[in-house]
Amino acid sequence: MSVILSLLSALLYGIGDFSGGFASRKSQLIAVVTISQIGGAALALVFALVDGSRFPGLGDVVWAALAGLCGLLGILLLYRGIARGMVAIVSPLSALISALIPAIAGLALGERPSVFALIGGFLCLPAIFLLTWDHGSSKDRARRLDSLLHGLAAGVGFGFFFIALSRTGHASGIWPAFIARATSLALLLLVTLATGRSLRLAPESRPTAVIAGLADMGANILFLLASRIGLLSITSVVSSLFPAPTVVLARVFMKERIPPARAAGLGLALAGVALIGM
């Protein structure tokens, strides 16, 4: 059941990431993330109240708040990378890093990887090289490097988000997902007020920004449930399969070209992530 929940989480993460990145091409990044976070917070609050669990103690609140800060970092970098870079680089790399960091944490917590996980880790190395390989112009190389840096940094944020959220107790129900989102939303609103930026979105960005927030929160809730009945090193990796729907959506709606080398890198990345999950 944990693998099924993780796969559904990956699907929603992919939809949310594409929607947020797509909206960020038409509107300011901070506005897109803030509006999407409001929608996600409302959804989490509804689930938390329906779940009927008691509000968590201080320890769970701290872990959830830390998860919110790490997740916000990851989302800002991912949306920015998708908006200005190459989806086929940003999304897979963020997935690889966000899968490897919790896997390492799982080892530290006493989990032991299988032979499949070791093979998957080795596949990730050439995948990173192929995902960034291109014979394009210097402008293309600069865009590729920018995408690489955004993908790596976003992956670090997501990796620690997975770790922090998984450390909350079972008795806290869905509240950690709401606390994480409320923390990131509060920080975003403070930054917005301090800088005087507008939260107004372009008309074409409004639906996708809302979809991004709802899909991302749905994915967070599914991951939270999956991590409580399965191993962190497995659930986090399976949830990191989100590049598949993201890249497919980018190909369909943005007409983004995927060269053979990068397609091979994407295939290796997904195979590596899948094997780590096994």
C-alpha positions as CSV (number, residue, x, y, z in Angstrom):
1,M,0.0,0.0,0.0
2,S,2.9,2.4,0.8
3,V,4.2,2.0,-2.8
4,I,0.8,2.7,-4.3
5,L,0.4,5.8,-2.2
6,S,3.9,6.9,-3.1
7,L,3.2,6.5,-6.8
8,L,0.0,8.5,-6.6
9,S,2.1,11.1,-4.7
10,A,4.6,11.2,-7.6
11,L,1.8,11.7,-10.1
12,L,0.4,14.7,-8.1
13,Y,3.9,16.1,-7.6
14,G,4.5,16.0,-11.3
15,I,1.2,17.7,-12.1
16,G,1.8,20.3,-9.4
17,D,5.3,21.1,-10.5
18,F,4.4,21.5,-14.1
19,S,1.4,23.7,-13.3
20,G,3.5,25.9,-11.0
21,G,6.3,26.3,-13.5
22,F,3.9,27.0,-16.3
23,A,2.1,29.7,-14.2
24,S,5.5,31.2,-13.3
25,R,6.2,31.9,-17.0
26,K,3.3,34.4,-17.1
27,S,3.4,35.8,-13.6
28,Q,5.8,36.7,-10.8
29,L,7.2,33.6,-9.0
30,I,6.4,34.8,-5.5
31,A,2.8,35.5,-6.5
32,V,2.4,32.1,-8.1
33,V,3.9,30.3,-5.1
34,T,1.9,32.3,-2.5
35,I,-1.4,31.8,-4.2
36,S,-0.7,28.1,-4.7
37,Q,0.3,27.7,-1.1
38,I,-3.0,29.4,0.1
39,G,-5.0,26.8,-1.8
40,G,-2.8,24.0,-0.5
41,A,-3.1,25.2,3.1
42,A,-6.9,25.3,2.8
43,L,-7.0,21.7,1.5
44,A,-4.7,20.5,4.3
45,L,-6.8,22.2,6.9
46,V,-10.0,20.5,5.6
47,F,-8.3,17.0,5.7
48,A,-6.8,17.7,9.2
49,L,-10.2,18.6,10.6
50,V,-12.0,15.6,8.9
51,D,-9.2,13.3,10.1
52,G,-10.1,14.1,13.7
53,S,-6.6,13.8,15.1
54,R,-5.5,16.0,18.0
55,F,-3.2,18.9,17.3
56,P,0.4,17.6,17.6
57,G,2.9,18.4,20.4
58,L,5.9,20.7,20.2
59,G,8.2,18.1,18.7
60,D,6.0,17.3,15.7
61,V,5.3,21.0,15.2
62,V,9.0,21.7,15.0
63,W,9.6,18.9,12.4
64,A,6.6,20.0,10.4
65,A,7.7,23.7,10.4
66,L,11.2,22.6,9.3
67,A,9.6,20.5,6.5
68,G,7.7,23.6,5.4
69,L,10.8,25.7,5.2
70,C,12.7,23.1,3.2
71,G,9.7,22.4,0.9
72,L,9.3,26.2,0.2
73,L,13.0,26.4,-0.8
74,G,12.6,23.4,-3.1
75,I,9.4,24.7,-4.7
76,L,10.8,28.2,-5.3
77,L,13.9,26.9,-7.0
78,L,12.0,24.3,-9.0
79,Y,9.3,26.7,-10.3
80,R,12.0,29.2,-11.1
81,G,14.1,26.6,-12.9
82,I,11.1,25.3,-14.9
83,A,10.1,28.9,-15.8
84,R,13.5,30.0,-17.1
85,G,15.3,26.7,-17.9
86,M,14.8,23.2,-19.3
87,V,12.1,21.1,-17.6
88,A,13.9,17.9,-18.8
89,I,16.9,18.8,-16.7
90,V,15.4,20.6,-13.7
91,S,12.8,18.1,-12.8
92,P,14.8,14.8,-13.1
93,L,17.8,16.2,-11.3
94,S,15.6,17.5,-8.4
95,A,14.0,14.1,-8.3
96,L,17.4,12.3,-8.1
97,I,18.7,14.4,-5.3
98,S,15.5,14.4,-3.4
99,A,15.6,10.6,-3.6
100,L,19.2,10.1,-2.6
101,I,19.2,12.4,0.4
102,P,16.4,10.5,2.3
103,A,17.9,7.2,1.2
104,I,21.2,8.2,2.9
105,A,19.1,9.3,5.9
106,G,17.4,6.0,6.0
107,L,20.8,4.3,6.1
108,A,21.7,6.5,9.1
109,L,18.5,5.4,10.8
110,G,19.3,1.8,10.4
111,E,17.7,0.9,7.0
112,R,19.7,-1.3,4.6
113,P,19.5,-0.9,0.8
114,S,18.8,-3.9,-1.4
115,V,20.9,-4.9,-4.4
116,F,18.4,-3.2,-6.6
117,A,18.9,0.0,-4.7
118,L,22.7,-0.1,-5.2
119,I,22.2,-0.7,-8.9
120,G,19.8,2.2,-9.1
121,G,22.3,4.4,-7.4
122,F,24.9,3.6,-10.1
123,L,22.4,4.3,-12.8
124,C,21.9,7.8,-11.5
125,L,25.4,8.8,-12.1
126,P,25.4,8.5,-16.0
127,A,21.8,9.8,-15.9
128,I,23.0,13.2,-14.5
129,F,25.7,13.4,-17.2
130,L,23.3,12.6,-20.1
131,L,20.6,15.0,-18.8
132,T,23.0,17.9,-19.1
133,W,24.7,16.8,-22.3
134,D,24.0,19.0,-25.4
135,H,25.9,20.4,-28.4
136,G,24.0,23.7,-28.3
137,S,25.2,27.2,-28.5
138,S,26.9,29.1,-25.6
139,K,23.5,30.5,-24.7
140,D,22.1,26.9,-24.6
141,R,25.0,25.9,-22.4
142,A,24.4,28.7,-20.0
143,R,20.7,27.8,-19.8
144,R,21.6,24.2,-19.2
145,L,24.0,25.1,-16.4
146,D,21.3,27.3,-14.8
147,S,18.8,24.4,-15.1
148,L,21.4,22.1,-13.5
149,L,22.0,24.3,-10.5
150,H,18.3,24.9,-9.9
151,G,17.5,21.2,-10.2
152,L,20.3,20.2,-7.7
153,A,19.3,22.9,-5.2
154,A,15.6,22.1,-5.4
155,G,16.4,18.5,-4.9
156,V,18.2,19.3,-1.6
157,G,15.2,21.2,-0.4
158,F,12.8,18.4,-1.3
159,G,15.1,15.8,0.2
160,F,15.1,17.4,3.6
161,F,11.4,18.1,3.3
162,F,10.8,14.3,3.0
163,I,13.0,13.6,6.0
164,A,11.5,16.2,8.3
165,L,7.9,15.4,7.4
166,S,8.5,11.6,7.9
167,R,9.8,12.3,11.4
168,T,6.4,13.5,12.7
169,G,4.4,11.0,14.8
170,H,1.5,8.8,13.5
171,A,-0.9,10.3,16.1
172,S,-0.6,13.8,14.6
173,G,-2.6,12.8,11.6
174,I,-2.6,15.3,8.7
175,W,-1.8,18.3,10.9
176,P,1.9,18.2,10.0
177,A,1.1,18.8,6.4
178,F,-1.0,21.8,7.4
179,I,1.7,23.1,9.8
180,A,4.3,22.8,7.1
181,R,2.2,24.7,4.6
182,A,1.2,27.3,7.1
183,T,4.9,27.9,8.0
184,S,5.9,28.4,4.4
185,L,2.9,30.5,3.6
186,A,3.6,32.8,6.6
187,L,7.2,33.3,5.4
188,L,6.0,34.1,1.9
189,L,3.5,36.7,3.1
190,L,6.1,38.4,5.3
191,V,8.5,38.6,2.3
192,T,5.7,39.9,0.1
193,L,4.8,42.6,2.6
194,A,8.4,43.6,3.2
195,T,9.2,43.9,-0.5
196,G,5.8,45.4,-1.5
197,R,5.3,42.9,-4.3
198,S,1.9,42.4,-5.8
199,L,0.2,39.0,-5.5
200,R,-1.9,39.7,-8.7
201,L,-1.6,36.9,-11.2
202,A,-2.1,37.1,-15.0
203,P,-5.5,35.7,-15.9
204,E,-4.0,32.7,-17.6
205,S,-1.9,31.9,-14.6
206,R,-4.7,31.7,-12.0
207,P,-6.1,28.3,-12.8
208,T,-2.7,26.6,-13.0
209,A,-1.5,28.3,-9.8
210,V,-4.5,26.9,-7.9
211,I,-4.0,23.5,-9.5
212,A,-0.3,23.6,-8.5
213,G,-1.2,24.2,-4.8
214,L,-3.9,21.6,-4.6
215,A,-1.9,18.9,-6.4
216,D,1.2,19.6,-4.3
217,M,-0.7,19.4,-1.1
218,G,-2.5,16.2,-2.2
219,A,1.0,14.7,-2.9
220,N,2.3,15.8,0.5
221,I,-0.6,14.1,2.3
222,L,-0.2,10.9,0.3
223,F,3.6,10.9,1.0
224,L,2.9,11.5,4.7
225,L,0.6,8.5,4.9
226,A,3.0,6.4,2.8
227,S,6.0,7.2,5.0
228,R,4.1,6.1,8.1
229,I,3.4,2.6,6.8
230,G,6.6,2.1,4.8
231,L,10.3,2.7,4.8
232,L,11.5,6.3,4.2
233,S,14.2,5.1,1.8
234,I,11.5,3.5,-0.3
235,T,8.6,6.0,-0.1
236,S,10.7,9.0,-0.7
237,V,12.3,7.4,-3.8
238,V,9.0,6.2,-5.3
239,S,7.5,9.7,-4.7
240,S,10.5,11.1,-6.6
241,L,9.3,9.6,-9.9
242,F,7.5,12.9,-10.5
243,P,9.7,13.9,-13.5
244,A,7.8,11.5,-15.7
245,P,4.4,13.4,-15.7
246,T,6.2,16.8,-15.6
247,V,8.3,16.1,-18.7
248,V,5.4,14.6,-20.6
249,L,3.3,17.7,-19.8
250,A,6.1,20.0,-20.9
251,R,6.4,18.1,-24.2
252,V,2.6,18.3,-24.8
253,F,1.9,21.9,-23.7
254,M,5.3,23.7,-24.1
255,K,6.5,21.7,-27.1
256,E,9.9,21.3,-25.4
257,R,12.3,19.2,-27.4
258,I,13.9,16.2,-25.8
259,P,17.1,15.2,-27.6
260,P,18.1,11.5,-27.7
261,A,20.9,11.9,-25.1
262,R,18.6,13.6,-22.7
263,A,15.8,11.1,-23.3
264,A,18.3,8.4,-22.5
265,G,19.3,10.3,-19.3
266,L,15.6,10.6,-18.4
267,G,15.1,6.9,-18.9
268,L,18.2,6.0,-16.8
269,A,17.1,8.5,-14.1
270,L,13.6,7.0,-13.8
271,A,15.0,3.5,-13.9
272,G,17.5,4.3,-11.2
273,V,14.9,5.9,-9.0
274,A,12.6,2.9,-9.5
275,L,15.4,0.4,-8.7
276,I,16.3,2.3,-5.5
277,G,12.6,2.0,-4.5
278,M,12.8,-1.7,-5.0
